[in-house]
Amino acid sequence: MSVEKTTMRALELRQCGAEFDLAMAEHAMPVPGDNELLVAIDYVALNHLDARMAKDGFCQWQYPHILGLDAVGTVVSAAKGVFPPKGSRVLFNASLAEQGMLKEYAVVPSHAVSEVPDGMSGEVAVSLPNAGMAALLALDKMQVQDGDSLAINSAQGAVAHFAVQYAKQRGAQVFAFAQKEHHKRLSKLGADWVFDCESESVCEQIKREMGPGGFDCILNTQGGDSFLDDLRHLRFCGRIACLNGFGTIPEELLFEKAPNIGVVSVAGAWMANSLCAQQHLCFMGRQLLDDVSNGRIKAPEVRLLDFSVDTVRDALSCLLGKTCQQRPVIRITRD
């Protein structure tokens, strides 16, 4: 006779800071409510957002806090009539404001998960949601279409990996700005021009390729002062999407460019408590899974890591310090 589990392991962040104060802890097993699934977590992908928030904290977090936004797991309990059923593999993007996925089990709303197709590995599937969804939202915000010129700053990151490919599918000309070690990969993904973001002559290179008019669209992934730099390279009435916020725009620049500005927030689907937006996460998850499964989109390379304090701390330090060529994915093992 089997005995049901009453506790599970979870990796907690005890306080924010660059030292990443992590500890493994025992938690009570979560209990699903109506229209919720109990999922055994198999893989959790770590993002730059995880590392930055672990360092700086987030206004809605209480400590200890569990990190991890992107997860793939297996449904172990679902009420009668709730889809997907027990045994299904599902992809899920967690709320930034709530406890994350670096744990053995989680309760997730059934309307926000996407089923992982047969034949796709869990470690590949889990590399898709946060970055892929941000890219899709950004391109939709900018209404990127055939013939548009699109510039992507800090194109070495995970969001740009998807944005380059989807922008090319829409017929855009893609200009990627990245560190030299990422140029070959970005060209293979479809970027038409790749510039060295660390070069002192990058502005002259832009003018040589684009002329004085500027880009139709710009995807700004860094925020802060980089947003103003990108705005100066936008054409009049161009479209710009920002992933990480921006400061005050000088009045002269605002009138000179008259930009259409879009702010991208995957987490907003949860923080705004919008059922429609949460269901849209599910739809985008399905699109990403289908496009990768059918070879239309190339997934990032992943690096599998153990579920332990040391390996997660090292992965977060790597993400905080530089752009990792491979996406860190934690394999969750259970007793």
N, C-alpha and C positions, 0 to 999 in steps of 0.2 A: 504494500500500500504506500503510495507516494505521499510525501508531506509537502504542502504548498509553502513556497518561500515567503517569509515575512519581512526580510530585510534585503537590501541590495547595497552594492558599493557605488559611491559617487566621488568624483574628484572635485574638491572644493578650493576656491580662491578665498583665503581668509581675510585678505585686505588688498587693496590696489597698490601698485608700485612696480617699478621695473625689475625688482628682484623676483617677482612672481611667487608669492607665498602660497604654495599649494600643499594640500594634504588629502590623503584618501580617508574617507569617512563612511560609516554605516548609516543608511537611511531606511525608513520604513518603506515597504513596497507601496507604490501608488495604486489607487483604486479608480478605475474608469467610471465616469458617469454616463448619462444618456448621450448618445451620438459621439462617444469617445472610444478610442482604441487603446488597449494596453500593448505596448510595443517593446520587444526585446531589442535593445540597440546593438547593432553589429559594427557599424563604422561611424565615426564622427570626423568631419574635415575641419581643419582649423584655418581661419581667414586672418588677413591683416587686421580686420576689424576686431577679432577676438583679442589679438595681441595689444592693440592700441587701447581698447577698453579695459583690459586687465591692468594695464599700466596707469591709465588716467582715471579709471572708474566711470560710472554712469549714474546720473541723478536718481534713477529709480531702483538702483540695486541696494539690497541689504546683504550684509556679510554674515556668514560665509555665502559666497555665490558660486554657482556651477556654470562654467563656460561652455561654449560649443553651440553654434547655430544650425549647422548642416548635419543631418543624420540620415542613415539608412538602417532599417531594422525589420524585424519579422513580427507580424501581428500574432500575439499569443492569446488575446481575449477580445472578442467583439460581441456585443449584444445581438440577439436575433434581429435580422433585418438591417443591421448596420453594415455598410460597405466601406472598405474592402473586408472580406471575411478572414477568419483565423487562418494562418499559414501564408498569407500574402506578404510579399516584400514591399516595403513602402519607403518613399523618399519624403523628407520633411524639413522645412525651414522654421526654426523656433523663433519665438518673440524675443527681441533684444531686452525687453523690460522684465522678463521672467527668467526662472531658472533654466539653464541650458541643458545640453544633451550628453555631457561627459559623465555618464552613469549607465548602469546596466539595464534599467527599464525606464520607460517614460509613458505618460498618458498624453495622447495627442487628439485633437478634434478630427473626426473622420472626413470633414469637408475640405481639409487643407492638405491632405496627403496625396501623393501621386504613386501609382503602382510601378514598380521597377519591372521592365519586360524580361522575359526569360532570355537567357543568354548574355545578359549584361551583368558584369561583376558589381558587387556592392561598393568596392573601393573606387570604381570609375563613376558610378552613379552619384556617390556622395560628394564628388568634386564639382558638381554642376550647379546647385541651387543658388546660393547667395550671389556669387559673381555673375552667373548666367542670367539670373533674373534682373540684377541691376543693369546689365548691358541691354537687355530687351526693353526695360522700362525707359532707359536713357534714349535709345533710338526712337522709341515711340514718342517721347516728349519732344524730341527734336524733329519729328516727322521726316526722318532721313529717307530720301527717295532717289530714284535713278538720276544720275548726273550730278548729285550734290558732292561737294568737297567736304570731307570730314577729317578734322584733326583730333588726335587723341594724345593728351599729355600723360606722362608716366605710363607709357604703353607697355612697360614690362610687367604690369600687374595682372591679376586674375580677371578683372572686369574687361580689360582691353583684349585679353585672349578671346573672349566671346564677341566683343563689340566689333573687332576687325572682321571676323568671319560673317557675322550677320549683316554688317554694313555692306560688305561685298555682295552678298546675296541680293541686297536691295538696289545694287547698281551704283553705289557711291564710290568715289575715289578716296582712298584712305591714306592719310599722312600720319605716321606713327612717330612719336618722340620717345626715345628710350635709351638706356645705357647700351654700349656697343655689344656686350655679350648676349643681348637679346635680339639683335638685328636679324640674324639668320632665321630664327624661329618666327619672328613677326612677318618676314617676307614669305615664308612657307605658308603662313596662315592666310596670306592674301594682301597684305599691306602693299600699296603701290609705291610709296616712298617711305623710307625709314631714316630719321635724323638722329644724330647724337645729341641727346638732351643736355649733355655736359659740355658741349662745344661752345666756345665763346662767339663763334660765327653763326649760331643757329638762326638768328634773326635775318641775317643776310641770305642764308639758304632759303628761308621761307619766302622772302621777297623775290628771289630769283625764280622760284617755282610758281609762286602765286601771283606775282605782281602786287600792285598797291591795294587791290580790292579786299583781300582777306578771305577767310574760309566761310563757306555757307553755314557749317555746323562745327562746334567744338565740344568734345567730351572732356570735362575737367574732373579728374579723379582725386586731386590733392586738396582742393579748397584753399582758404587763406589768401596770401598774396599771389599765388599762382593763378587764381581766378582772374585777377585784374590783368596779369600778363596775357592770359589767353584772350580776354575781352579785347585787348588792343589788336589782336590778330584776327578778329571777327569782322566780316563785312557788315555794312550798314543794314540794320534789320535782320541780321543773322540769328541763328538759334544756338544757344549754349545750355548744356545740362551739367549740373554740379552734383557730385556725390557727397562731398564733405563740408558743405557750407561755405560762406564767404563773408567778408567784412563790408564796410561802407564803400560804395562805388562813388568815385569823384563825380561831381555834377557835370563837369565838362565831358568826361568820358561817356557818361550815361547818355547825354544828348548827342554826342558824336556818333555813337554806335546804335542807339535805340534798340538794344538787344531784346530778343525773346528768351527769357530765362526760365529754365525748368530745374526744380530740385528733385533729386531721385532719392527715395527712401523705401527700401524693401521692408524695413521694420515698421513703417507707418501703417501697414495693413493690420498689424496687431495693436499698435499703440493708439490708433484711431478707433479701434473696436469695430472695424468695417467688415461685415460678413462678405460683401461683394469683393472687396480687395483681397481678403483671405482666400476666397475661392479662385481669384485670379492667380494667386501664387500656385495653386494646384494646377491650373491650366498651363502656366508657364513651365512648371515642373514637367508636365506631360510633354510639352513641346521640346524641351531640352533633352529628355530621355529619348523621345522618338527621333530627333535629329541626329543624336550621337549614335543611336542604335542602327540607323539607316545610312550612316556615313556622310551626312550632310554637314555635320559639325564635328570638329576634332576636340576631344576632351583633353584637359591638361594632364600632364604626367603627374603621377602620385608617388609618394614615398610612405610605405606602411610602417607604422610605429606601434610599440606596445602601449598598453593602457597602464601607465605608471607615472608617478610624480616627476621623475627625472626626465623621461622622454618628452612629456608634455611641456615641462619648463624649457627644455632645450629648443623645442619647436617654436614656442612663443618668442623666445629670445631671437631666434633666426628670423622670424617674421617681422619682429620689431626693428631689427637692425638692417635688413636688406630684403630685396625681392628674391624669394626662393624659386629656383628653376623648377622644382617639383613641389606639388601641393602636399603638405603634411596631413596624413590620414591616420587616425587612431583606431586600431582594431580592438573592439571591446570584447574581452574574454570573460566568461562566467564560470563559476565553480560547478 
